[in-house]
Amino acid sequence: MLKGHLLLEVMLSECLRTRLLLTEQQIKKLSFHEKLKALATVTERDKGLTEALEFSEQLNRLRNRLAHEPFPKLETDLATWSDQALHVFLKNKHQRYTPRTRITQAISALARSVYECASGEA
């Protein structure tokens, strides 16, 4: 989850660079949460990006629990999050995947959605 969160942050930074024309200096000063808020200003016309930002915020909350709670119990919440994200971003059957694979697939699908925003493919 931590590597996926980091990959997602790279994609968010690229989206900020292309959509809001922020400099590297400006982007480096922003937290993950602040990056999401900044991108929220351009999502009114982009349903896919709006959904991606909502799922990114949820993932960020889960990641913060992992980082700041001494003994977090995340299995159920992370499984629910990944199933919902896969339903929205992949729209195909994923029941046979292991929980770990579902989480990886969900983060990948989310990062792909943000990448499409950054590259103008959305």
Secondary structure as UniProt FT lines:
FT   HELIX           2..19
FT   HELIX           24..28
FT   HELIX           32..40
FT   TURN            41..42
FT   TURN            44..45
FT   HELIX           47..68
FT   HELIX           75..89
FT   TURN            95..96
FT   HELIX           99..119
//
